[in-house]
Amino acid sequence: MEALRKRGFWFDMICFAAIIAVMVTACVQIRKYAGIAYDFGSNIVRTDAKDKGEDILTIEVVIDDTMDITAVAELLEDSGVIANSQAFAVQARLGGYAGKIIPGTYVLNSGMTTEQILAVLTGVEQPEGTV
């Protein structure tokens, strides 16, 4: 007990400052990664089209039978049709589309919603009034 009292005031202050610094750093990191998680989660829930109006990009993509949903999503993101390949792949898995993509050549555009793109790639009929 006597050894603890001999440490001195400044040693205690340095230890206290170090604890505060660690706590602040932890809070900053938690805030940062919570924001990333929130953005990713909201991308999964939202199925909006990437582009609207005159900025719509139309492309032709070729899907072969060796591509899984992750490869398809990366191709679509690289082509500019979707904004986030990871969110697209998760939406496809949650929606039950992941194993149902039919290989072929498709014309897609960045004005299509995730559901519309997945419907085209899986051969599911679109409801009246959709593209």
DRENGUMAR-476823 format. One record per atom (N, C-alpha, C): residue number from 1; x, y, z. Coordinates in steps of 0.2 Angstrom, whole numbers, plus 5000, padded with zeros to 4 digits. Example, Ala and Ser with C-alpha at 12.3 -4.5 7.8 and 13.67 -1.06 7.14 Angstrom:
2
rec i=1 | xx=5066 | yy=4972 | zz=5039;
rec i=1 | xx=5062 | yy=4978 | zz=5039;
rec i=1 | xx=5066 | yy=4984 | zz=5039;
rec i=2 | xx=5064 | yy=4989 | zz=5035;
rec i=2 | xx=5068 | yy=4995 | zz=5036;
rec i=2 | xx=5064 | yy=5000 | zz=5039;
//
This chain:
131
rec i=1 | xx=5004 | yy=4994 | zz=5000;
rec i=1 | xx=5000 | yy=5000 | zz=5000;
rec i=1 | xx=5004 | yy=5006 | zz=5000;
rec i=2 | xx=5010 | yy=5006 | zz=5004;
rec i=2 | xx=5014 | yy=5012 | zz=5004;
rec i=2 | xx=5017 | yy=5013 | zz=4997;
rec i=3 | xx=5019 | yy=5008 | zz=4993;
rec i=3 | xx=5022 | yy=5009 | zz=4987;
rec i=3 | xx=5017 | yy=5013 | zz=4982;
rec i=4 | xx=5010 | yy=5012 | zz=4983;
rec i=4 | xx=5005 | yy=5015 | zz=4979;
rec i=4 | xx=5005 | yy=5023 | zz=4981;
rec i=5 | xx=5006 | yy=5025 | zz=4987;
rec i=5 | xx=5006 | yy=5032 | zz=4989;
rec i=5 | xx=5013 | yy=5035 | zz=4986;
rec i=6 | xx=5018 | yy=5032 | zz=4985;
rec i=6 | xx=5024 | yy=5035 | zz=4983;
rec i=6 | xx=5025 | yy=5036 | zz=4976;
rec i=7 | xx=5020 | yy=5034 | zz=4972;
rec i=7 | xx=5020 | yy=5035 | zz=4965;
rec i=7 | xx=5020 | yy=5042 | zz=4963;
rec i=8 | xx=5017 | yy=5046 | zz=4967;
rec i=8 | xx=5017 | yy=5053 | zz=4966;
rec i=8 | xx=5011 | yy=5056 | zz=4962;
rec i=9 | xx=5010 | yy=5062 | zz=4962;
rec i=9 | xx=5004 | yy=5066 | zz=4959;
rec i=9 | xx=5005 | yy=5065 | zz=4951;
rec i=10 | xx=5011 | yy=5067 | zz=4948;
rec i=10 | xx=5011 | yy=5067 | zz=4941;
rec i=10 | xx=5011 | yy=5060 | zz=4938;
rec i=11 | xx=5013 | yy=5055 | zz=4941;
rec i=11 | xx=5012 | yy=5048 | zz=4939;
rec i=11 | xx=5004 | yy=5047 | zz=4938;
rec i=12 | xx=5000 | yy=5049 | zz=4943;
rec i=12 | xx=4993 | yy=5048 | zz=4943;
rec i=12 | xx=4990 | yy=5052 | zz=4938;
rec i=13 | xx=4992 | yy=5058 | zz=4937;
rec i=13 | xx=4989 | yy=5062 | zz=4931;
rec i=13 | xx=4991 | yy=5059 | zz=4924;
rec i=14 | xx=4997 | yy=5056 | zz=4923;
rec i=14 | xx=4999 | yy=5053 | zz=4917;
rec i=14 | xx=4994 | yy=5047 | zz=4916;
rec i=15 | xx=4993 | yy=5043 | zz=4921;
rec i=15 | xx=4989 | yy=5037 | zz=4920;
rec i=15 | xx=4982 | yy=5039 | zz=4919;
rec i=16 | xx=4979 | yy=5044 | zz=4922;
rec i=16 | xx=4973 | yy=5047 | zz=4921;
rec i=16 | xx=4972 | yy=5049 | zz=4914;
rec i=17 | xx=4977 | yy=5053 | zz=4911;
rec i=17 | xx=4977 | yy=5056 | zz=4904;
rec i=17 | xx=4977 | yy=5050 | zz=4899;
rec i=18 | xx=4981 | yy=5045 | zz=4901;
rec i=18 | xx=4981 | yy=5039 | zz=4896;
rec i=18 | xx=4974 | yy=5035 | zz=4896;
rec i=19 | xx=4971 | yy=5035 | zz=4901;
rec i=19 | xx=4965 | yy=5031 | zz=4902;
rec i=19 | xx=4959 | yy=5035 | zz=4898;
rec i=20 | xx=4960 | yy=5042 | zz=4899;
rec i=20 | xx=4955 | yy=5046 | zz=4895;
rec i=20 | xx=4956 | yy=5046 | zz=4887;
rec i=21 | xx=4963 | yy=5046 | zz=4885;
rec i=21 | xx=4965 | yy=5045 | zz=4878;
rec i=21 | xx=4962 | yy=5039 | zz=4875;
rec i=22 | xx=4963 | yy=5033 | zz=4879;
rec i=22 | xx=4960 | yy=5027 | zz=4876;
rec i=22 | xx=4953 | yy=5027 | zz=4876;
rec i=23 | xx=4949 | yy=5030 | zz=4880;
rec i=23 | xx=4942 | yy=5030 | zz=4880;
rec i=23 | xx=4940 | yy=5035 | zz=4874;
rec i=24 | xx=4943 | yy=5040 | zz=4873;
rec i=24 | xx=4941 | yy=5045 | zz=4868;
rec i=24 | xx=4942 | yy=5041 | zz=4861;
rec i=25 | xx=4948 | yy=5038 | zz=4860;
rec i=25 | xx=4950 | yy=5034 | zz=4854;
rec i=25 | xx=4944 | yy=5029 | zz=4853;
rec i=26 | xx=4942 | yy=5025 | zz=4858;
rec i=26 | xx=4937 | yy=5020 | zz=4857;
rec i=26 | xx=4931 | yy=5023 | zz=4855;
rec i=27 | xx=4929 | yy=5029 | zz=4858;
rec i=27 | xx=4922 | yy=5032 | zz=4856;
rec i=27 | xx=4923 | yy=5034 | zz=4849;
rec i=28 | xx=4928 | yy=5037 | zz=4846;
rec i=28 | xx=4929 | yy=5039 | zz=4839;
rec i=28 | xx=4929 | yy=5033 | zz=4835;
rec i=29 | xx=4932 | yy=5028 | zz=4836;
rec i=29 | xx=4932 | yy=5022 | zz=4832;
rec i=29 | xx=4925 | yy=5019 | zz=4832;
rec i=30 | xx=4921 | yy=5019 | zz=4837;
rec i=30 | xx=4914 | yy=5016 | zz=4838;
rec i=30 | xx=4910 | yy=5020 | zz=4833;
rec i=31 | xx=4911 | yy=5027 | zz=4834;
rec i=31 | xx=4907 | yy=5031 | zz=4830;
rec i=31 | xx=4908 | yy=5030 | zz=4822;
rec i=32 | xx=4914 | yy=5030 | zz=4820;
rec i=32 | xx=4916 | yy=5029 | zz=4813;
rec i=32 | xx=4913 | yy=5022 | zz=4811;
rec i=33 | xx=4914 | yy=5017 | zz=4814;
rec i=33 | xx=4912 | yy=5010 | zz=4812;
rec i=33 | xx=4904 | yy=5010 | zz=4812;
rec i=34 | xx=4901 | yy=5013 | zz=4817;
rec i=34 | xx=4894 | yy=5013 | zz=4817;
rec i=34 | xx=4891 | yy=5017 | zz=4811;
rec i=35 | xx=4894 | yy=5022 | zz=4809;
rec i=35 | xx=4892 | yy=5026 | zz=4803;
rec i=35 | xx=4893 | yy=5021 | zz=4797;
rec i=36 | xx=4898 | yy=5018 | zz=4796;
rec i=36 | xx=4899 | yy=5013 | zz=4790;
rec i=36 | xx=4894 | yy=5008 | zz=4790;
rec i=37 | xx=4892 | yy=5005 | zz=4796;
rec i=37 | xx=4887 | yy=5000 | zz=4797;
rec i=37 | xx=4880 | yy=5002 | zz=4795;
rec i=38 | xx=4879 | yy=5008 | zz=4797;
rec i=38 | xx=4872 | yy=5011 | zz=4796;
rec i=38 | xx=4872 | yy=5012 | zz=4788;
rec i=39 | xx=4877 | yy=5015 | zz=4785;
rec i=39 | xx=4877 | yy=5016 | zz=4778;
rec i=39 | xx=4876 | yy=5010 | zz=4774;
rec i=40 | xx=4879 | yy=5005 | zz=4776;
rec i=40 | xx=4878 | yy=4998 | zz=4773;
rec i=40 | xx=4871 | yy=4995 | zz=4774;
rec i=41 | xx=4869 | yy=4996 | zz=4780;
rec i=41 | xx=4862 | yy=4993 | zz=4781;
rec i=41 | xx=4857 | yy=4997 | zz=4777;
rec i=42 | xx=4858 | yy=5004 | zz=4777;
rec i=42 | xx=4853 | yy=5007 | zz=4773;
rec i=42 | xx=4853 | yy=5006 | zz=4765;
rec i=43 | xx=4859 | yy=5004 | zz=4763;
rec i=43 | xx=4860 | yy=5002 | zz=4756;
rec i=43 | xx=4856 | yy=4996 | zz=4755;
rec i=44 | xx=4856 | yy=4991 | zz=4759;
rec i=44 | xx=4853 | yy=4985 | zz=4759;
rec i=44 | xx=4845 | yy=4986 | zz=4758;
rec i=45 | xx=4843 | yy=4990 | zz=4763;
rec i=45 | xx=4836 | yy=4991 | zz=4763;
rec i=45 | xx=4833 | yy=4995 | zz=4757;
rec i=46 | xx=4837 | yy=5000 | zz=4755;
rec i=46 | xx=4835 | yy=5004 | zz=4749;
rec i=46 | xx=4836 | yy=5000 | zz=4743;
rec i=47 | xx=4831 | yy=5000 | zz=4738;
rec i=47 | xx=4831 | yy=4997 | zz=4732;
rec i=47 | xx=4831 | yy=5002 | zz=4726;
rec i=48 | xx=4832 | yy=5008 | zz=4728;
rec i=48 | xx=4831 | yy=5014 | zz=4723;
rec i=48 | xx=4836 | yy=5013 | zz=4717;
rec i=49 | xx=4835 | yy=5016 | zz=4711;
rec i=49 | xx=4839 | yy=5016 | zz=4706;
rec i=49 | xx=4845 | yy=5020 | zz=4707;
rec i=50 | xx=4851 | yy=5018 | zz=4704;
rec i=50 | xx=4857 | yy=5022 | zz=4705;
rec i=50 | xx=4856 | yy=5029 | zz=4702;
rec i=51 | xx=4854 | yy=5030 | zz=4696;
rec i=51 | xx=4853 | yy=5036 | zz=4693;
rec i=51 | xx=4846 | yy=5037 | zz=4691;
rec i=52 | xx=4844 | yy=5044 | zz=4691;
rec i=52 | xx=4838 | yy=5046 | zz=4689;
rec i=52 | xx=4838 | yy=5052 | zz=4683;
rec i=53 | xx=4833 | yy=5053 | zz=4679;
rec i=53 | xx=4833 | yy=5058 | zz=4675;
rec i=53 | xx=4838 | yy=5057 | zz=4669;
rec i=54 | xx=4842 | yy=5062 | zz=4667;
rec i=54 | xx=4845 | yy=5061 | zz=4660;
rec i=54 | xx=4852 | yy=5058 | zz=4661;
rec i=55 | xx=4854 | yy=5056 | zz=4667;
rec i=55 | xx=4861 | yy=5053 | zz=4669;
rec i=55 | xx=4861 | yy=5046 | zz=4668;
rec i=56 | xx=4855 | yy=5043 | zz=4666;
rec i=56 | xx=4855 | yy=5035 | zz=4665;
rec i=56 | xx=4859 | yy=5032 | zz=4660;
rec i=57 | xx=4863 | yy=5027 | zz=4662;
rec i=57 | xx=4868 | yy=5024 | zz=4658;
rec i=57 | xx=4865 | yy=5017 | zz=4656;
rec i=58 | xx=4865 | yy=5015 | zz=4650;
rec i=58 | xx=4862 | yy=5009 | zz=4647;
rec i=58 | xx=4868 | yy=5005 | zz=4645;
rec i=59 | xx=4869 | yy=4999 | zz=4647;
rec i=59 | xx=4874 | yy=4995 | zz=4645;
rec i=59 | xx=4872 | yy=4987 | zz=4643;
rec i=60 | xx=4876 | yy=4984 | zz=4640;
rec i=60 | xx=4875 | yy=4977 | zz=4639;
rec i=60 | xx=4880 | yy=4973 | zz=4643;
rec i=61 | xx=4877 | yy=4968 | zz=4647;
rec i=61 | xx=4882 | yy=4964 | zz=4651;
rec i=61 | xx=4881 | yy=4956 | zz=4649;
rec i=62 | xx=4886 | yy=4953 | zz=4650;
rec i=62 | xx=4886 | yy=4946 | zz=4648;
rec i=62 | xx=4887 | yy=4942 | zz=4655;
rec i=63 | xx=4882 | yy=4938 | zz=4657;
rec i=63 | xx=4883 | yy=4934 | zz=4663;
rec i=63 | xx=4884 | yy=4927 | zz=4660;
rec i=64 | xx=4890 | yy=4924 | zz=4663;
rec i=64 | xx=4891 | yy=4917 | zz=4661;
rec i=64 | xx=4889 | yy=4912 | zz=4667;
rec i=65 | xx=4889 | yy=4906 | zz=4665;
rec i=65 | xx=4887 | yy=4901 | zz=4671;
rec i=65 | xx=4892 | yy=4900 | zz=4676;
rec i=66 | xx=4898 | yy=4903 | zz=4676;
rec i=66 | xx=4903 | yy=4902 | zz=4681;
rec i=66 | xx=4902 | yy=4907 | zz=4686;
rec i=67 | xx=4898 | yy=4912 | zz=4685;
rec i=67 | xx=4898 | yy=4918 | zz=4689;
rec i=67 | xx=4893 | yy=4917 | zz=4695;
rec i=68 | xx=4895 | yy=4918 | zz=4701;
rec i=68 | xx=4890 | yy=4918 | zz=4707;
rec i=68 | xx=4888 | yy=4925 | zz=4708;
rec i=69 | xx=4883 | yy=4926 | zz=4713;
rec i=69 | xx=4880 | yy=4933 | zz=4714;
rec i=69 | xx=4885 | yy=4938 | zz=4715;
rec i=70 | xx=4891 | yy=4937 | zz=4719;
rec i=70 | xx=4896 | yy=4942 | zz=4720;
rec i=70 | xx=4899 | yy=4944 | zz=4714;
rec i=71 | xx=4901 | yy=4939 | zz=4709;
rec i=71 | xx=4904 | yy=4941 | zz=4703;
rec i=71 | xx=4899 | yy=4945 | zz=4699;
rec i=72 | xx=4893 | yy=4944 | zz=4699;
rec i=72 | xx=4888 | yy=4947 | zz=4695;
rec i=72 | xx=4887 | yy=4954 | zz=4698;
rec i=73 | xx=4887 | yy=4955 | zz=4704;
rec i=73 | xx=4886 | yy=4962 | zz=4707;
rec i=73 | xx=4893 | yy=4966 | zz=4706;
rec i=74 | xx=4898 | yy=4963 | zz=4706;
rec i=74 | xx=4905 | yy=4967 | zz=4705;
rec i=74 | xx=4905 | yy=4969 | zz=4697;
rec i=75 | xx=4902 | yy=4965 | zz=4693;
rec i=75 | xx=4902 | yy=4967 | zz=4686;
rec i=75 | xx=4897 | yy=4973 | zz=4685;
rec i=76 | xx=4891 | yy=4972 | zz=4688;
rec i=76 | xx=4886 | yy=4978 | zz=4688;
rec i=76 | xx=4889 | yy=4984 | zz=4691;
rec i=77 | xx=4893 | yy=4984 | zz=4696;
rec i=77 | xx=4895 | yy=4990 | zz=4699;
rec i=77 | xx=4901 | yy=4993 | zz=4695;
rec i=78 | xx=4905 | yy=4988 | zz=4692;
rec i=78 | xx=4911 | yy=4991 | zz=4688;
rec i=78 | xx=4908 | yy=4994 | zz=4681;
rec i=79 | xx=4902 | yy=4991 | zz=4679;
rec i=79 | xx=4899 | yy=4994 | zz=4673;
rec i=79 | xx=4895 | yy=5000 | zz=4674;
rec i=80 | xx=4894 | yy=5002 | zz=4681;
rec i=80 | xx=4890 | yy=5008 | zz=4682;
rec i=80 | xx=4883 | yy=5007 | zz=4683;
rec i=81 | xx=4880 | yy=5001 | zz=4683;
rec i=81 | xx=4873 | yy=5000 | zz=4684;
rec i=81 | xx=4871 | yy=5001 | zz=4691;
rec i=82 | xx=4875 | yy=4998 | zz=4695;
rec i=82 | xx=4873 | yy=4999 | zz=4703;
rec i=82 | xx=4878 | yy=5003 | zz=4706;
rec i=83 | xx=4877 | yy=5005 | zz=4712;
rec i=83 | xx=4882 | yy=5009 | zz=4716;
rec i=83 | xx=4886 | yy=5005 | zz=4721;
rec i=84 | xx=4883 | yy=4999 | zz=4724;
rec i=84 | xx=4886 | yy=4996 | zz=4729;
rec i=84 | xx=4885 | yy=4988 | zz=4728;
rec i=85 | xx=4891 | yy=4985 | zz=4726;
rec i=85 | xx=4890 | yy=4978 | zz=4724;
rec i=85 | xx=4889 | yy=4973 | zz=4730;
rec i=86 | xx=4891 | yy=4975 | zz=4736;
rec i=86 | xx=4890 | yy=4971 | zz=4742;
rec i=86 | xx=4883 | yy=4971 | zz=4744;
rec i=87 | xx=4880 | yy=4977 | zz=4744;
rec i=87 | xx=4873 | yy=4978 | zz=4746;
rec i=87 | xx=4869 | yy=4975 | zz=4741;
rec i=88 | xx=4870 | yy=4975 | zz=4734;
rec i=88 | xx=4866 | yy=4971 | zz=4729;
rec i=88 | xx=4867 | yy=4964 | zz=4730;
rec i=89 | xx=4872 | yy=4961 | zz=4732;
rec i=89 | xx=4873 | yy=4954 | zz=4733;
rec i=89 | xx=4869 | yy=4952 | zz=4739;
rec i=90 | xx=4869 | yy=4956 | zz=4744;
rec i=90 | xx=4865 | yy=4954 | zz=4750;
rec i=90 | xx=4858 | yy=4954 | zz=4749;
rec i=91 | xx=4856 | yy=4960 | zz=4745;
rec i=91 | xx=4849 | yy=4960 | zz=4743;
rec i=91 | xx=4846 | yy=4954 | zz=4739;
rec i=92 | xx=4851 | yy=4952 | zz=4734;
rec i=92 | xx=4849 | yy=4946 | zz=4730;
rec i=92 | xx=4849 | yy=4940 | zz=4735;
rec i=93 | xx=4853 | yy=4939 | zz=4739;
rec i=93 | xx=4853 | yy=4933 | zz=4744;
rec i=93 | xx=4847 | yy=4933 | zz=4748;
rec i=94 | xx=4845 | yy=4939 | zz=4751;
rec i=94 | xx=4839 | yy=4940 | zz=4755;
rec i=94 | xx=4833 | yy=4939 | zz=4751;
rec i=95 | xx=4833 | yy=4941 | zz=4745;
rec i=95 | xx=4827 | yy=4940 | zz=4741;
rec i=95 | xx=4826 | yy=4933 | zz=4738;
rec i=96 | xx=4831 | yy=4929 | zz=4739;
rec i=96 | xx=4830 | yy=4922 | zz=4736;
rec i=96 | xx=4832 | yy=4922 | zz=4728;
rec i=97 | xx=4836 | yy=4927 | zz=4726;
rec i=97 | xx=4838 | yy=4927 | zz=4719;
rec i=97 | xx=4845 | yy=4925 | zz=4717;
rec i=98 | xx=4849 | yy=4924 | zz=4723;
rec i=98 | xx=4856 | yy=4922 | zz=4722;
rec i=98 | xx=4857 | yy=4916 | zz=4717;
rec i=99 | xx=4854 | yy=4911 | zz=4718;
rec i=99 | xx=4855 | yy=4905 | zz=4714;
rec i=99 | xx=4851 | yy=4904 | zz=4708;
rec i=100 | xx=4847 | yy=4909 | zz=4706;
rec i=100 | xx=4842 | yy=4909 | zz=4701;
rec i=100 | xx=4844 | yy=4913 | zz=4695;
rec i=101 | xx=4850 | yy=4916 | zz=4695;
rec i=101 | xx=4852 | yy=4920 | zz=4689;
rec i=101 | xx=4853 | yy=4916 | zz=4683;
rec i=102 | xx=4850 | yy=4918 | zz=4677;
rec i=102 | xx=4851 | yy=4914 | zz=4671;
rec i=102 | xx=4857 | yy=4917 | zz=4667;
rec i=103 | xx=4862 | yy=4913 | zz=4665;
rec i=103 | xx=4867 | yy=4916 | zz=4661;
rec i=103 | xx=4864 | yy=4918 | zz=4654;
rec i=104 | xx=4867 | yy=4924 | zz=4652;
rec i=104 | xx=4865 | yy=4926 | zz=4645;
rec i=104 | xx=4868 | yy=4934 | zz=4645;
rec i=105 | xx=4865 | yy=4937 | zz=4639;
rec i=105 | xx=4867 | yy=4944 | zz=4638;
rec i=105 | xx=4861 | yy=4948 | zz=4639;
rec i=106 | xx=4862 | yy=4953 | zz=4643;
rec i=106 | xx=4856 | yy=4957 | zz=4646;
rec i=106 | xx=4858 | yy=4965 | zz=4644;
rec i=107 | xx=4853 | yy=4969 | zz=4643;
rec i=107 | xx=4853 | yy=4976 | zz=4642;
rec i=107 | xx=4850 | yy=4979 | zz=4649;
rec i=108 | xx=4854 | yy=4982 | zz=4653;
rec i=108 | xx=4852 | yy=4985 | zz=4659;
rec i=108 | xx=4854 | yy=4992 | zz=4659;
rec i=109 | xx=4851 | yy=4996 | zz=4664;
rec i=109 | xx=4853 | yy=5003 | zz=4664;
rec i=109 | xx=4853 | yy=5005 | zz=4672;
rec i=110 | xx=4856 | yy=5011 | zz=4673;
rec i=110 | xx=4857 | yy=5013 | zz=4680;
rec i=110 | xx=4851 | yy=5016 | zz=4683;
rec i=111 | xx=4845 | yy=5017 | zz=4679;
rec i=111 | xx=4839 | yy=5019 | zz=4681;
rec i=111 | xx=4834 | yy=5014 | zz=4684;
rec i=112 | xx=4837 | yy=5007 | zz=4683;
rec i=112 | xx=4833 | yy=5002 | zz=4686;
rec i=112 | xx=4834 | yy=5001 | zz=4693;
rec i=113 | xx=4829 | yy=4999 | zz=4697;
rec i=113 | xx=4829 | yy=4997 | zz=4704;
rec i=113 | xx=4833 | yy=4990 | zz=4704;
rec i=114 | xx=4835 | yy=4989 | zz=4710;
rec i=114 | xx=4838 | yy=4982 | zz=4712;
rec i=114 | xx=4833 | yy=4977 | zz=4710;
rec i=115 | xx=4827 | yy=4977 | zz=4712;
rec i=115 | xx=4822 | yy=4972 | zz=4711;
rec i=115 | xx=4821 | yy=4971 | zz=4703;
rec i=116 | xx=4821 | yy=4977 | zz=4699;
rec i=116 | xx=4820 | yy=4976 | zz=4692;
rec i=116 | xx=4826 | yy=4973 | zz=4689;
rec i=117 | xx=4832 | yy=4974 | zz=4691;
rec i=117 | xx=4838 | yy=4971 | zz=4688;
rec i=117 | xx=4838 | yy=4964 | zz=4690;
rec i=118 | xx=4836 | yy=4962 | zz=4696;
rec i=118 | xx=4836 | yy=4955 | zz=4698;
rec i=118 | xx=4830 | yy=4951 | zz=4694;
rec i=119 | xx=4825 | yy=4954 | zz=4693;
rec i=119 | xx=4819 | yy=4951 | zz=4689;
rec i=119 | xx=4822 | yy=4950 | zz=4682;
rec i=120 | xx=4825 | yy=4954 | zz=4679;
rec i=120 | xx=4828 | yy=4953 | zz=4672;
rec i=120 | xx=4833 | yy=4947 | zz=4672;
rec i=121 | xx=4838 | yy=4947 | zz=4677;
rec i=121 | xx=4843 | yy=4942 | zz=4677;
rec i=121 | xx=4840 | yy=4935 | zz=4679;
rec i=122 | xx=4834 | yy=4935 | zz=4682;
rec i=122 | xx=4832 | yy=4928 | zz=4684;
rec i=122 | xx=4826 | yy=4926 | zz=4680;
rec i=123 | xx=4824 | yy=4931 | zz=4675;
rec i=123 | xx=4818 | yy=4929 | zz=4671;
rec i=123 | xx=4811 | yy=4929 | zz=4674;
rec i=124 | xx=4811 | yy=4933 | zz=4680;
rec i=124 | xx=4805 | yy=4934 | zz=4683;
rec i=124 | xx=4801 | yy=4939 | zz=4679;
rec i=125 | xx=4794 | yy=4938 | zz=4678;
rec i=125 | xx=4790 | yy=4943 | zz=4675;
rec i=125 | xx=4789 | yy=4949 | zz=4679;
rec i=126 | xx=4789 | yy=4955 | zz=4676;
rec i=126 | xx=4789 | yy=4961 | zz=4679;
rec i=126 | xx=4781 | yy=4963 | zz=4680;
rec i=127 | xx=4779 | yy=4966 | zz=4685;
rec i=127 | xx=4772 | yy=4968 | zz=4686;
rec i=127 | xx=4771 | yy=4974 | zz=4681;
rec i=128 | xx=4764 | yy=4975 | zz=4679;
rec i=128 | xx=4762 | yy=4980 | zz=4674;
rec i=128 | xx=4765 | yy=4987 | zz=4677;
rec i=129 | xx=4767 | yy=4991 | zz=4672;
rec i=129 | xx=4770 | yy=4998 | zz=4674;
rec i=129 | xx=4777 | yy=4998 | zz=4676;
rec i=130 | xx=4781 | yy=4993 | zz=4676;
rec i=130 | xx=4788 | yy=4993 | zz=4677;
rec i=130 | xx=4792 | yy=4992 | zz=4671;
rec i=131 | xx=4798 | yy=4994 | zz=4671;
rec i=131 | xx=4802 | yy=4994 | zz=4665;
rec i=131 | xx=4805 | yy=4987 | zz=4665;
//
